[in-house]
Amino acid sequence: MIKLFRKIRQNLLFENRTGKYLKYAIGEIVLVVIGILIALQINNWNDIQKSKVIEHQLLMALLQEFEVNLGILDSTRLANQGIYETAIKIGDFTGPSLPTVNEKELSMHMVGAFKFEPRFVPNLGTMNEINNSGKLSLITDQDLRKSISEWLSQLELVHNQEKYVVERRDNSQDFFITYANFRRHLDIIDDALLDATPSRFPNNDFNFLTNPEFESNLYLFIVASINLNKSFYEPLEKHTERIILKIKQQID
């Protein structure tokens, strides 16, 4: 094709037909430009199609990850609820005078309230890959991109509150460790990690239950735990549900 155009130009010059040569040259330039524009358009279309394929793959992976995390978050919230409800039962034993204490019952309440930590540990494989590779920009829906970024910020706030709750829990637990007999506690509870033989020290007197500082620390732990559910876990659950809905709308 190029040789044909060149031959036509040469013939026009040879015949001294300059006007037609210029018109032809301009027409040839226009055709070349149009060809380039078409090629660019095709390349752009191909790039867009590749981006759409990658976006769809990312959305599918994110959907699976957020659905799994929603289940983990729900389990964490329920576990935390069990923890603070058990801690409330310990509060039934506190006061200025020591009540008649069922030692095993109280020890089992201590296990339920202080053995486990409320920790939401989500799967972040796809999220980390997107952030580290800069692929978040491939998600065309701006509102969805914003929601994902806000979810990560919200997750950081959740972890900060969890840390605060664990610190309050540890303060309450320290009273039991300091003023009660933890070895005897291990000997009487169910499913102890250590099969402890009975302690030779006197039985627990649980006088820490009459300490107003213990009661204050216990209820600060309880309130912080309830707040963790109400102000952090539940909003994050709703945010996660909204993201899942948005992703499904994009996939459909």
C-alpha positions in Angstrom: 0.0 0.0 0.0 2.8 2.4 0.9 4.6 1.6 -2.4 1.4 2.3 -4.3 1.0 5.7 -2.7 4.7 6.5 -3.4 4.3 5.6 -7.1 1.2 7.8 -7.5 3.1 10.7 -6.0 6.0 10.2 -8.3 3.8 10.0 -11.3 2.1 13.3 -10.4 5.4 15.0 -9.9 6.7 13.6 -13.2 3.7 14.9 -15.0 4.2 18.3 -13.3 0.8 18.2 -11.8 1.7 20.0 -8.6 -1.8 21.0 -7.5 -3.1 17.5 -7.7 0.0 16.3 -6.0 -0.5 18.6 -3.0 -4.2 17.6 -2.7 -3.2 14.0 -2.9 -0.4 14.5 -0.3 -2.9 16.1 2.1 -5.4 13.3 1.5 -2.7 10.8 2.2 -1.8 12.5 5.5 -5.5 12.6 6.5 -5.8 8.9 5.8 -2.7 8.2 7.9 -4.0 10.2 10.8 -7.3 8.5 10.6 -5.5 5.1 10.6 -3.6 6.1 13.6 -6.7 7.3 15.4 -8.5 4.1 14.6 -5.5 2.0 15.9 -5.4 4.1 19.1 -9.2 3.6 19.5 -8.8 -0.1 19.1 -5.9 -0.2 21.6 -8.0 1.9 24.1 -10.9 -0.5 23.6 -8.6 -3.5 24.3 -7.2 -1.8 27.4 -10.7 -1.0 28.7 -11.8 -4.6 28.1 -8.7 -5.9 30.0 -9.4 -3.5 32.8 -13.0 -4.6 33.0 -11.8 -8.3 33.3 -9.4 -7.4 36.0 -12.0 -5.3 37.8 -14.5 -8.2 37.7 -11.9 -10.5 39.2 -11.1 -8.0 42.0 -14.8 -7.5 42.8 -15.4 -11.3 43.0 -12.4 -11.7 45.3 -13.5 -8.8 47.4 -17.0 -10.1 47.6 -15.8 -13.4 48.9 -13.5 -11.7 51.4 -16.1 -9.3 52.8 -18.7 -12.1 53.1 -16.2 -14.2 55.1 -15.2 -11.2 57.2 -18.9 -10.4 57.9 -19.2 -13.9 59.4 -16.1 -13.5 61.5 -17.2 -10.1 62.7 -20.6 -11.5 63.7 -19.0 -14.3 65.7 -16.6 -11.8 67.4 -19.5 -9.5 68.4 -21.4 -12.5 69.9 -18.3 -13.7 71.7 -17.8 -10.2 73.1 -21.4 -10.1 74.2 -20.9 -13.4 76.1 -17.8 -12.0 77.8 -19.5 -8.9 79.2 -22.7 -10.7 80.1 -20.5 -13.1 82.2 -18.6 -10.2 83.7 -22.0 -8.7 84.8 -22.6 -12.0 86.8 -19.3 -11.4 88.6 -20.8 -8.0 89.6 -23.5 -9.9 91.5 -20.9 -10.9 94.0 -19.3 -7.5 94.7 -20.3 -5.3 97.7 -19.2 -4.0 101.1 -19.7 -7.4 102.7 -18.6 -10.7 101.3 -21.7 -12.8 100.3 -21.8 -16.6 100.4 -19.7 -17.5 97.5 -19.9 -20.6 95.4 -16.2 -20.9 94.6 -16.5 -22.9 91.5 -19.4 -20.8 90.1 -17.4 -17.6 90.6 -14.2 -19.2 89.2 -16.1 -20.3 86.1 -17.4 -16.7 85.7 -13.8 -15.5 85.9 -12.9 -17.9 83.1 -15.8 -16.7 80.9 -15.0 -13.0 81.5 -11.2 -13.0 81.5 -9.9 -16.0 79.5 -10.7 -14.7 76.0 -10.0 -11.4 74.3 -12.5 -9.7 71.9 -10.5 -9.6 68.7 -11.8 -9.1 65.2 -9.2 -10.7 62.9 -10.4 -10.3 59.3 -9.0 -11.9 56.2 -7.2 -9.1 54.3 -5.4 -10.9 51.6 -7.3 -9.3 48.7 -7.5 -5.9 50.4 -3.7 -5.8 51.0 -3.0 -6.9 47.4 -5.2 -4.1 46.1 -3.6 -1.5 48.3 0.0 -2.6 47.7 -0.4 -2.9 43.9 -2.5 0.3 43.5 -5.3 -1.7 41.9 -8.0 0.1 43.9 -8.1 2.6 41.0 -9.3 -0.2 38.7 -12.6 -0.2 40.6 -14.6 2.2 38.5 -17.4 2.9 41.0 -16.1 5.9 43.0 -18.5 5.4 45.9 -17.4 1.8 46.2 -13.7 2.8 46.3 -14.5 5.3 49.0 -16.5 2.8 51.0 -13.6 0.3 50.9 -11.1 3.0 52.1 -13.4 4.1 54.9 -13.8 0.4 55.9 -10.1 0.1 56.5 -10.1 3.3 58.6 -13.0 2.1 60.6 -11.2 -1.2 61.2 -8.3 0.7 62.7 -10.7 2.4 65.2 -12.2 -1.0 66.1 -8.7 -2.4 66.9 -8.0 0.6 69.1 -11.2 0.1 71.0 -10.4 -3.6 71.4 -7.0 -2.7 72.8 -8.7 -0.4 75.3 -11.2 -3.2 76.3 -8.4 -5.7 76.9 -6.5 -3.2 79.1 -9.6 -2.7 81.2 -10.1 -6.5 81.4 -6.5 -7.0 82.5 -6.9 -4.4 85.3 -9.9 -6.4 86.7 -8.2 -9.7 86.3 -5.1 -8.5 88.2 -7.3 -8.2 91.4 -8.1 -11.9 91.1 -4.5 -12.8 90.4 -3.1 -10.7 93.2 -5.7 -11.3 96.0 -7.0 -14.8 95.2 -5.3 -18.2 94.7 -4.9 -18.9 90.9 -3.6 -22.4 91.5 -6.7 -23.3 93.5 -8.7 -21.7 90.7 -7.1 -24.0 88.1 -7.8 -27.0 90.3 -11.5 -26.4 90.5 -12.5 -25.1 87.1 -13.5 -27.2 84.1 -11.1 -27.6 81.2 -8.1 -26.0 82.8 -5.0 -25.9 80.6 -3.0 -27.3 83.5 -4.0 -30.2 85.7 -3.0 -28.5 88.9 -2.8 -30.3 92.2 -4.6 -28.6 95.1 -2.8 -25.7 96.6 -1.6 -25.9 100.2 -2.4 -22.3 100.9 -5.7 -21.5 102.6 -8.9 -21.4 100.5 -9.7 -18.3 98.6 -11.5 -15.7 100.7 -12.3 -13.5 97.7 -12.0 -10.3 99.8 -11.2 -8.5 96.5 -14.9 -8.6 95.9 -15.4 -6.1 98.7 -12.9 -3.7 97.2 -14.7 -0.8 95.5 -11.7 -0.3 93.2 -12.2 -3.8 91.8 -15.9 -3.2 91.3 -15.2 0.1 89.4 -12.6 -1.6 87.2 -15.0 -4.5 86.5 -17.8 -2.2 85.4 -15.5 0.0 83.4 -14.5 -3.2 81.5 -18.1 -4.1 81.1 -19.1 -0.7 79.8 -16.1 -0.6 77.4 -17.1 -4.0 76.1 -20.7 -3.0 75.5 -19.5 0.1 73.7 -17.2 -2.0 71.6 -20.3 -3.9 70.3 -22.6 -0.9 70.0 -20.3 1.8 68.6 -17.7 -0.3 66.8 -18.7 -3.8 65.8 -22.3 -3.1 64.8 -21.4 -0.1 62.6 -18.6 -2.1 61.0 -21.1 -4.9 60.3 -23.5 -2.5 58.6 -20.7 -0.9 56.6 -19.6 -4.4 55.5 -23.1 -5.3 54.5 -23.3 -2.1 52.4 -20.1 -2.9 50.6 -21.2 -6.4 49.9 -24.4 -5.0 48.4 -22.5 -2.5 46.3 -20.1 -5.1 45.0 -23.0 -7.4 44.0 -24.6 -4.5 42.1 -21.4 -3.9 40.2 -21.1 -7.6 39.3 -24.7 -7.9 38.2 
